[in-house]
Amino acid sequence: MKYYSLCLASLLSTAAPCFAADAVSAPASPALTAAQAQPAARGPSLTLALEAAQKAIDTCQALDQKISVSVLDSGSVLKVLLASDGASSRGVQSSQNKAITALAFGTSSSKVADVVKADSKLSEKLAANPNFNTRAGAVLIKVGDEVIGAIGVGGARGSEKDEACAVAGLNAIQSRVK
């Protein structure tokens, strides 16, 4: 029992400074404060993102296609995800992955697909990453030359239809993005 008491006393005396450190707040680290002050990634406003997504859905519905639309900001943060009635979960994931691919490569996902066809090593790397989808269906949202986001569409029968609907969404808002 005496040994147990000594061990407990030793443990408490060793741990006491740890508990005391929690009681006193340390000044904020300048590096941490600077990191927290980073501005958010640029992207279309929520209103414009919703409008673009709805236009893409409406365009594909007119083609009898059940799709999903993802609008991402320049940091690949999902701003809007809409899925038409009857859309598949595969289309939801595809829309996001196409938009991520367009942002990562700085061009439409269909242009990435063209590059991948000619570069087997790049094709293998992209195939190994489940976040990329190199089928047509995503276009960049730009203000001048600055990329501020992407619109990705997935789920249509034929990725060229996905891209046509993404372009329709972009065209609906392009003149108003800032």
C-alpha positions in Angstrom: 0.0 0.0 0.0 2.9 2.3 0.9 4.4 1.6 -2.6 1.1 2.4 -4.3 0.8 5.8 -2.3 4.4 6.7 -3.3 3.7 5.9 -7.0 0.4 8.0 -6.9 2.2 10.9 -5.2 5.0 10.8 -7.7 2.5 10.6 -10.6 0.5 13.6 -9.3 3.6 15.7 -8.7 4.8 15.0 -12.2 1.5 15.7 -13.8 0.7 18.8 -11.8 2.7 21.1 -14.1 0.7 19.7 -17.0 -2.6 20.6 -15.3 -1.3 24.0 -14.3 -0.3 24.8 -17.9 -3.9 24.3 -18.9 -5.1 26.8 -16.3 -2.9 29.6 -17.7 -3.7 30.6 -21.2 -0.7 31.0 -23.4 -0.7 33.9 -25.9 -1.9 33.1 -29.3 0.8 31.9 -31.7 1.3 34.5 -34.5 1.5 31.7 -37.1 -1.8 30.2 -35.9 -3.5 33.6 -36.0 -2.2 34.3 -39.5 -3.4 30.9 -40.7 -6.9 31.5 -39.3 -7.0 34.9 -41.0 -6.5 33.4 -44.5 -9.3 34.6 -46.7 -11.8 32.0 -48.0 -11.4 30.7 -51.5 -13.2 32.7 -54.2 -16.3 31.4 -55.7 -19.6 32.4 -57.1 -22.2 33.8 -54.7 -24.6 31.2 -53.3 -27.4 32.8 -55.4 -25.4 32.5 -58.6 -24.3 29.0 -57.7 -27.9 27.9 -57.2 -29.0 29.6 -60.4 -26.3 27.9 -62.4 -27.1 24.5 -60.9 -30.8 24.9 -61.6 -30.2 25.9 -65.2 -28.0 22.8 -65.7 -30.8 20.6 -64.2 -33.5 22.3 -66.4 -31.3 21.9 -69.5 -30.7 18.2 -68.9 -34.3 17.6 -68.0 -35.3 19.0 -71.4 -33.0 16.3 -72.8 -34.7 13.7 -70.6 -31.6 13.2 -68.5 -31.5 12.7 -64.7 -28.4 14.5 -63.5 -26.6 15.9 -60.5 -24.9 19.3 -60.4 -22.0 20.3 -58.1 -20.8 23.9 -57.9 -17.4 24.3 -56.2 -15.4 27.4 -55.2 -11.8 27.8 -56.2 -10.7 25.8 -53.1 -12.8 22.8 -54.2 -15.4 23.5 -51.4 -18.8 22.4 -52.4 -21.2 25.4 -52.5 -24.2 23.7 -54.1 -25.3 20.2 -54.9 -28.6 19.6 -56.7 -29.9 16.3 -58.0 -32.8 16.0 -60.3 -35.6 13.6 -59.3 -34.5 10.1 -60.1 -30.8 11.0 -60.2 -28.3 8.3 -59.3 -25.8 8.4 -56.4 -23.1 7.7 -59.1 -24.1 10.9 -60.8 -23.8 12.9 -57.6 -20.2 11.6 -57.0 -19.4 12.1 -60.7 -20.5 15.7 -60.7 -18.2 16.5 -57.8 -15.2 14.6 -59.1 -15.5 16.2 -62.5 -15.5 19.7 -60.9 -12.5 18.8 -58.7 -10.7 17.6 -61.8 -11.4 20.8 -63.8 -10.1 22.9 -60.8 -7.0 20.7 -60.3 -6.0 21.0 -64.0 -7.3 24.5 -64.7 -9.4 23.5 -67.7 -12.6 21.6 -68.5 -12.8 17.9 -67.6 -13.2 17.1 -71.3 -9.9 18.7 -72.1 -8.3 16.8 -69.3 -9.7 13.6 -70.9 -8.1 14.5 -74.2 -4.7 14.9 -72.5 -5.1 11.7 -70.6 -5.8 9.7 -73.8 -2.3 10.7 -75.0 -0.5 10.3 -71.7 -0.7 6.7 -70.3 1.3 7.6 -67.1 -1.0 10.5 -66.3 -3.9 8.2 -67.0 -2.6 5.7 -64.5 -2.1 8.3 -61.8 -5.6 9.8 -62.3 -7.2 6.3 -62.3 -5.5 5.6 -58.9 -7.1 8.7 -57.4 -10.9 8.3 -56.8 -11.4 12.1 -56.5 -10.7 12.6 -60.2 -13.0 12.0 -63.1 -11.8 12.8 -66.6 -15.0 12.4 -68.5 -16.6 15.5 -70.0 -19.0 17.4 -67.7 -17.2 20.1 -65.8 -16.4 23.7 -66.8 -14.5 26.4 -65.0 -16.1 29.5 -63.6 -13.8 32.5 -64.3 -13.7 36.2 -63.7 -11.3 37.4 -66.4 -8.4 34.9 -66.3 -9.0 34.0 -62.6 -10.6 30.7 -61.9 -13.1 31.1 -59.1 -14.9 27.8 -59.2 -16.3 25.0 -61.4 -19.6 23.5 -62.3 -19.7 19.7 -62.6 -22.5 17.6 -64.0 -22.9 13.8 -63.8 -25.4 11.2 -64.6 -26.6 11.9 -68.1 -26.4 9.1 -70.7 -23.3 10.4 -72.5 -20.8 12.7 -70.8 -21.1 15.2 -73.8 -24.7 15.9 -72.5 -23.3 16.4 -69.0 -20.9 19.1 -70.4 -23.6 20.7 -72.4 -25.7 21.1 -69.3 -22.7 22.5 -67.3 -22.1 25.0 -70.1 -25.7 26.1 -70.0 -25.4 26.6 -66.2 -22.2 28.7 -66.7 -23.7 30.7 -69.5 -26.7 31.6 -67.3 -24.4 33.4 -64.7 -21.1 34.2 -66.4 -21.9 37.9 -67.0 -22.7 38.4 -63.3 -19.8 36.6 -61.5 -17.4 38.9 -59.7 
